Amino acid sequence: MKKSIYSVPLSLLAFIIMSLVSCSGDDDMGNDDFNPENEKMVGTKWTATNWDYGIGDDWVSTIEEQCDIYFYSNTEGLIYYDREDFDSDFGSSKERKVAHFTYNVSGNNIELDYITGQILNIKFLELNQNTLSSTNVEFTKSQMNSSDQTLIATLHGITQDCKWYHDLTGTLYIVGEGDMADYTAYNDTPWGRNKLMTSFVTVEEGVTSIGAYAFASASVTDADLPRTSLLRINHHAFSNATISDIYLSSNITEIGDEAFYDCTYLKDIYVPDNIEHIGNFAFANCRNASLLNTKRLKRIGEHAFTGCKVSRFTESEVLEEVGMGAFTDLDIDELILPNSLKTIGHLSFNGNFNEIHIGTGLTNVTGTPFYPYKTGKMYINLGVPLQLTNRFLDPASGWTLYVPEGSKEAYSNAKYWNEFKNIVEDATLESGNGNPDESGDGDENEDEDGSENEDITIPSTYSNNGNTYKWIKVESPTLPTFYIMQTELNPNSHFRVGKDGDIGILNASGDYAVIKTEFRNFLEKIKEVTGIDMRLPTREEWMYAASGGKYSKGYTYSGSDDIDQVAWYKENSQNSLHDFAEKEPNELGIYDMSGNYGELCNDNANDPANVDGRICGGCYSDAATNCKVTSYKEGSTSGKIPGTNIKEKNAFDIRKIAVRLVFTAPKDL
């Protein structure tokens, strides 16, 4: 057993409090009416140090401690505690902690009021010329230098109407009255930019909004939000965070696009009672959600709850719009849509419900909005059939449609409505759009959106990587019809469109990167040879095709809920690319949209050769969570491509990223 032959008591250790205490929410953080006596402390630094060591027969240990107290403004300061342990048997360890405070000077007495968690048992200090003392510890005076100021600037600051503080143990505090700032990415936030590891977030009462991308980091595991003051959670605020529980107060009215996107550890979401707007992909890939009591809800965005099991639908009577793909697992028996609802999108409602009630206000329908049980009942309060471009419900053949009196013939003659198993008139239903005309024919021919490719022959195949594949036609109720490659394009292999369209090799330079000029030349060569304006897909086109288009079954990955069936990814790829089409295709017959290569998308219509867009679907080195049909990453535009002298901006790394070309269908084809 170790036996010390020399030991000095550690006075600093005597007052360390190992567990954090809750911070005060009542501190006056922005009051200019400070105490004039505080002025004498501004810019001062006070330091106490101590050390101890032990020596045994075959071991030695040392402990060094330093505590600095900074008064960096006339109202605020911080305590910085640093401890280093060394043991010849157990190695070294280092601990750093910070506590932020406000202070008040009265004569020679200084009282601290903590903004963040208290780490040391220091509440009162006594000033004696060039020393401060507390709990038998004496601090000596010096002036803050530029290094001190740099350190302090990385630990606190302003975020629009509020202030932020970090304690170096993983907790970030947001305090104040008003909104947080919005950011363009998590690394754009001051705490992300300063590389402060943040696991816990405490947002104090008084804060009214959570800024865009504010906590969009996998390191964030816990968040404590205001119970009454918070009104908005802005876009991407918590996307990809690993939080498992969160309380959303009833006063929140708006949750922005992708606010909780891919928070896959979040067990249950109870959407706030007063919510009015839920953005696109807001809760995509969270586990479970409930819309109980959301009676003020007006809009549910596209893919808002995709990949999330929703056990209660809203009782709102002011709901106006439900976006495309909003619900992929609606676990209810009866779906009641209010009279206020005007617009529903393709794949809006997927679930196990077997009864649907549609109100009087519905006017805009795109695609096939309902994918419920195979059999059931639908009640519709519209006397005149809406003109449809696709089935209203799939499958419709096993369902009975109940319509207002006098409307049966019109529905029986209308395209897609006549696919219902039975159509029955019901006197309890009312018509929100008048009475049917005598013909009762709601069918009209629809023209597809056109493009510049009007006088060309649509190729059926292409050749690449030594094999021939198909062009897949993708028809959508919300997008112009387009054709997409069945596989990714191998940038180092010869590309041929159809039988005679000899294009050449995309990676003309033969290195690890394709630059924008190479890609532009490649597209121009295709146009010259085939007459077709080929391009990258938009993210919306890519995700629609990856999800199976109009044949979608709502799979998590492109073609299956079992990723090993359809994708090469981190767990099965042996960290290398694989040949195309070795896995199963998706519902449209398209291969490898999950995993293998990440695929470029381009939402910049003014620049067809833009190669700095988002990268969808994940690649062979990504985890499964990054290979979903909804997965994407922002394209990097800083630094150089590894192993090259080529800048990331206006280029992409062909070792992990590929293109999958598309072109818009010409008219009448």
NORNOR-V566130 format. One record per backbone hydrogen bond with DSSP energy under -1.0 kcal/mol. CO is the residue of the C=O (numbers start at 1). NH is the residue of the N-H. Records with the same first field share a line. If there is no record, write none. Layout:
BEGIN
CO = NH  NH
END
This chain:
BEGIN
12 = 15
13 = 16
15 = 121
27 = 29
32 = 34
35 = 38
36 = 39
38 = 41
41 = 44
43 = 144
44 = 71
45 = 142
46 = 69
47 = 140
48 = 67
50 = 65
52 = 63
54 = 61
55 = 5
59 = 56
60 = 88
61 = 54
62 = 86
63 = 52
64 = 84
65 = 50
66 = 82
67 = 48
68 = 80
69 = 46
70 = 78
71 = 43
75 = 103
76 = 73
77 = 101
78 = 70
79 = 99
80 = 68
81 = 97
82 = 66
83 = 95
84 = 64
85 = 93
86 = 62
87 = 91
91 = 87
93 = 85
95 = 83
97 = 81
99 = 79
100 = 115  116
101 = 77
102 = 113
104 = 111
106 = 109
108 = 127
109 = 106
110 = 125
111 = 104
113 = 102
114 = 24
119 = 17
120 = 122
123 = 112
125 = 110
126 = 133
128 = 131
130 = 141
131 = 128
132 = 139
133 = 126
134 = 137
137 = 134
139 = 132
140 = 47
142 = 45
145 = 149
146 = 150
147 = 151
148 = 152
149 = 153
152 = 155
155 = 166
157 = 164
159 = 162
162 = 159
163 = 175
164 = 157
165 = 173
167 = 98
170 = 199  200
171 = 167
172 = 202
173 = 165
174 = 204
175 = 163
178 = 208
179 = 161
185 = 188
186 = 189
189 = 193
190 = 194
191 = 196
192 = 195
199 = 221  222
200 = 172
201 = 224
202 = 174
204 = 207
206 = 178
208 = 231  232
210 = 234
211 = 214
212 = 183
213 = 216
215 = 217
217 = 220
220 = 242
222 = 201
224 = 203
231 = 253  254
232 = 210
233 = 256
234 = 237
235 = 213
237 = 215
238 = 241
244 = 267
249 = 252
250 = 274
253 = 276  277
254 = 233
255 = 279
256 = 259
257 = 236
258 = 261
259 = 238
260 = 263
261 = 240
262 = 264
263 = 266
266 = 287
269 = 290
272 = 275
276 = 298  299
277 = 255
278 = 301
279 = 282
280 = 258
282 = 260
283 = 286
284 = 262
287 = 309
288 = 269
289 = 311
290 = 271
291 = 294
293 = 295
294 = 297
298 = 320  321
299 = 278
300 = 323
301 = 304
302 = 281
303 = 306
304 = 283
305 = 308
306 = 285
309 = 289
310 = 331
312 = 291
320 = 342  343
321 = 300
322 = 345
323 = 326
324 = 303
326 = 305
327 = 350
329 = 310
330 = 332  352
333 = 354
335 = 357
338 = 341
342 = 363  364
343 = 322
344 = 366
345 = 348
346 = 325
348 = 327
349 = 371
350 = 330
353 = 373
354 = 377
355 = 335
356 = 379
357 = 337
358 = 381
364 = 344
368 = 347
369 = 349
370 = 394
371 = 351
376 = 400
377 = 356
378 = 402
379 = 358
381 = 432
392 = 370
396 = 399  421
399 = 421  422
400 = 378
401 = 424
402 = 380
403 = 426
404 = 407
407 = 411
408 = 412
409 = 413
414 = 418
415 = 417
416 = 419
417 = 420
422 = 401
424 = 403
426 = 429
452 = 454
460 = 471
461 = 498
462 = 469
463 = 496
464 = 467
467 = 464
469 = 462
470 = 486
472 = 484
474 = 482
481 = 665
482 = 474
483 = 663
484 = 472
486 = 591
490 = 493
491 = 507
495 = 503  504
496 = 463
497 = 501
500 = 502
501 = 497
504 = 495
506 = 508
507 = 510
512 = 654
514 = 652
515 = 519
516 = 520
517 = 521
518 = 522
519 = 523
520 = 524
521 = 525
522 = 526
523 = 527
524 = 528
525 = 529
526 = 530
527 = 531
532 = 534
535 = 662
537 = 602
538 = 542
539 = 543
540 = 544
541 = 545
542 = 546
543 = 547
544 = 549
545 = 548
548 = 551
549 = 552
556 = 629
557 = 559  560
560 = 557
562 = 565
563 = 567
565 = 584
568 = 596
569 = 572  573
586 = 589
590 = 586
596 = 620
598 = 658
599 = 616
603 = 605
604 = 607
607 = 610
614 = 601
615 = 633
616 = 599
617 = 595
619 = 622
622 = 570
623 = 626
624 = 627
628 = 631
631 = 617
633 = 615
639 = 648
641 = 644
646 = 641
648 = 651
650 = 516
652 = 514
653 = 656  657
656 = 598
658 = 600
659 = 489
661 = 485
662 = 535
663 = 483
666 = 669
END
